[in-house]
Amino acid sequence: MKQTLTSVAGALALAITVSTPASAGGLVNSAVNDWTGGAVMCEIVHQILENEMDFKVKRIVMPSGPGRDEAIRAGDLDYGCELWPSYSTTIQKYVTEFGGDGSMLKVADAGVIGVSSYYVPRYMVEGDNAPAPDLKSWENMNQYADLFKTLETGDKGRLLGCPAASWQCEDNKRMELLGLNYEAVELGSEAAHWAEMQAAYKRQEPFIAYAWEPHWIHAALDLVKVELPAHSDDKWPATGWAEDVTFNYANPEFAEKNPEVIELLNNFRLTNEMQAPMILEVDVDGKDMEEVVAAWLDNNEDTWKAWMPK
């Protein structure tokens, strides 16, 4: 899903205009991530701000990517959670720690360590009847491209790629740079992506798919990572996939005027192990995200109270 900066700015302006009046702590406008784990992260912050610090939070859902970063810089959004550095094409321009001009503030690491790769089901690579026993790394992918061919991709293997264009995964560019005879297919949503993987797995069909950790899909399906090369300009697009130390970020002017919000974001830490069960409850069990987060806060009071501003 792609949006122009003009349309994003218009949508944000409308959202802010119709917001309910600010409570005693003030009104904050927060980005809501377009993947469940990231949305859970900020919902924890939202509920603490509303229930413990007397703020009113306007939750604004928009795709991750340059448009959101521009909205943070412009002050249309005040803060965001769990930015994955290797997926950003803007932090090198805007975030001081990455060589930028400081117009977007890195507040602190969020706690989640992200890993992205391509994965295949274990039944494809292990066992007496495994059809692709040597599919251990990208260097062996072409050897098995015929296994993944479909009418949709013709003579190329089908890679179930990163689900949303706005995430800037650049799978097809990566295929080209690595010389791989595959075509990446985007399904448009995280839900559709996991549903197709699960359906193929149930039928024991061959598939190779983008996925990341932490995520419940690795509990639901027995998947094996296909090793990818280390970052280099000749083998990797500008947005590479390293081990991502995610961080929370904010508009600098907002940060200066609202030090208590920034202190909360600075103290906040949610590990992979803490986040994954909440993703499972939302995506698999079908529970409401706000209720899942509220229950987590009820059961982990000692943890989040340590994050509160002094």
N, C-alpha and C positions, 0 to 999 in steps of 0.2 A: 504494500500500500504506500503510495507516494503522495506527498502533498507539497505544494509550492509554499515558500515562505509567506507569500501574500495570504494564501488561504489559511495557513496556520495562524498568522497574526490576527486575521479577522475572527477566527473561531475563538482564539484566546480573549480577544477584546470583548466579544459577546458574552463569553462565560464569566469574565470578571464583572461586566456591567450588571448581569442579572444575579450576582452572588447575594446571598443573604447578608444582613448586616454583621459586621465583625463583633465578636464577643470581647470581653474585657482584655484578653491577651492580644487581640488583634486578628486580622485576617491574613492567612498565608495561602499562596497558590502553589500547589505541588504537582509535579509530574507523576503520573501513574504508569509504570512500565507495562509494555505489551507482551510480557511473559510472566507466568504465574509467580516464579520465585522472586523476581524483582518487584512485582506488585505487592507480595507479602511483606517484603522488607519495608517499603514505605508505609504500608497500612499499620504496621507496628508503631512507627513514628507518628503517624496521623492520630492514632487513638491515644497515645500518650499526650500529645499536644492538646487534644480536645478534652480528655477526661482528667488530666492531672495538671495542665498548665494553662487552661482557660483560653485556648486559641480556637478559632474557627478555621477549619481546613477546607479549601476548595480543591477537590480532586479533579485533575484535568488529564484525561486519557488521550495520548497522542503517540504516534510511532516514535521509536528511538531513532536517533540519527542526527544529522546536522540541523534539521529544523528545530528539534528540541533544544539543542545547544544554543542556537541563536536566540530562542525564547528565554533561556536562562540569562544570557548576556544582556538582553534588552530589558530584563526585569519583568517580563510577562509571566514567567515562572520564577518562583523564589528558590526552590531547591529540588534536587532529585536524588534517587538512591540507586546504588549498585550499578554504577557505570563500569562496563568492561573495556579497559583501555585498548585492547588490540582490535576492537570493533569500531573505534572512533577515528574519524578522519579530521577531527577538529581540535582535539586536545593539544596537539602540537602547536596550534596557533593561539589557543586561549588559556591554557593552564600552565602556570609558572613552572611547576615541577617537570613538565614535559617540553620546556623551552618556549612556552607561549607568553602572551602579553599580560596575563593576569586578569583578563576580563571575565573569566569563569574560575571560580574558586574551588580547588580540591580541599574539602573539609577534613576528611580522614578516611582511612581504609574501612570498608564496611564489614569485613570479616569473612565473607564468602570468597573462596578461591575457585575460580572457574576454569574448566578444561573443556575444550571443544575438539572434536575429531570426526572421522568417519567410522562407522561401526557396521559389523556384519553379525548375524546370529551365529552362535557357537556351532550349531549343527552344520554350518557350511564349511568349517575349517577343522573340526575335530571329529573323530569317529571313523569306522571302517568305510562308511559310504559318503564321507564328506566330499562334496563336489569341488571344493577349492582349498585343498589342504595347505597350499603355500601362500595363501592370501594373508600375509602377515604385515605387509607394508605397502605404501603407494607404489613401490618399485615392481610389485607383482600384480597390480590392478589390471594392466593391459592383457596379461596372460589369461584373465578370466572375464574379459569384457563381454564375450558372447553369452555368458550366463545371465547377464543383466539386460540384454537387448529387449526392446519392446517395439510395438508398432509406432509408439509415440516418438522414440528416439532413433529409429531406423538402424543404421549400422553401428551405432554407438551404444555403449552400456548406459543404462539409466541409473543415475545417482539421485536419490531422494535428498535434495539439497536443503539448505537453510530455508525455513518456511516463509520468511517475510523479506521482501526486497529492501525495506527500510533498514534492516539490520546490517546491510553492506557486507555480507559474507563473501561475495564475489566468487562463488563456486566455479562458474564456467571459466572465469579468468584463470583460476587456479588450475583447472583441467588443462587449459591451453599452455600455461607456463610449465607444467609438469609433463607435458606431452602425453596426456592420458586420453584414451579414446572413449570418453564418457560425456554425456550431456546431463547437466543438473536441472532438475525439475522442481519448481517452487509450488507448494500447494496453497500458500496464501495465509495460513493460520497454523498456530501451534497445535490446536486440537485436531485438525485434519492430518497433520504430519504424524502425530502419534497413533491416530486411528489407523492410518494405512500401514504403518509398521506392525501394529498388533495384528491386523488382519492377515498380512503376509506371513507373519510368524506362526499364526494359528494354522495356516495351510502348509507350513513348512516350505515356503517358496524362497528362492534366492532374493535377497535385497541388500543394498549397501546404502547407508543413510547417515546424514549429518545428525549428531546429537551432542549433548553437553552434560557435564557433571558440575554440581549435584542435580539429580533429577530422578523422579520415581520410575522412569522407564527402565532403569537398570535393575530395579527390583522386580519389575513385571516381566522383563525379557532377559534372557541370558545372552548378552552381547559381548563381542570381542572388538577391541579398538584396532583399527588399521593405522599403523604408525605413519605419521607424516613428517616431512623433513623440517629441520630447523629453519627459522626465518633467514631468507637471503633475497636480495633484490631480483635475482634472475629466476627464482622458483616460487616466489610468494607475492601476492598482491599487496597493496599498501596497507590493507587491514589484514594483518596476519593473525595467527592463533597461537599465542604463547600461553603459558599458565597465567591466567589473569587474576591479579590481586585487585578486586573490585573496590570502588570507593564512592562515597557520598559527596555531592557537589552542590554549589549554591551560587547565587548572584552576589558579587562582592558588596554592593550597596545594601542589599537586604541583610547580609551577614553583619555589617557594621551596625545597623539599626536594631538587630534582633539577636544579640549575643547569646541569650538563653536558648534559642532554637539551635544555634550553631554549636553550643556546648552539648546539647542532647545528641546532635548528629555526630559530633566528635567522639563522644563516649560510647555511642551505639556500636555493638559488635554482634553479628549473628553468624555462626559458623555453618558450614555445609551440613553438619549433622543436625543442627537445630532447625535449619530451613527445610530440609528434605521431607520430614513427616507432614509439615503443613502443606507443601505442594501436593503430596499424595492425597491428603484429605480433600483438597479443593478439586484437583483434576480427576482423581479416580473415584473417590467416594461421593463427589458431587455436592459437597458442603459449601455453604456461603463463605466467601473469603473473610468478610468482616467478622462473622461468628467464629471462624477458626482462629483468627488472630486474637479476638477477645478471650477465647478459652485459653490460648497460650499465655496471654498476659495474666490471667487469673492463676494459672498454675506455675508461673515463673516470676513471681513478684520480687524475689531476692535479686534475680538477674537484672530486670529492667529498672528497678529502683536505684541500682548502682549507676545507671546512666543519667539520672536526673541532675540538672544543674544545681550547683551548691548555693 
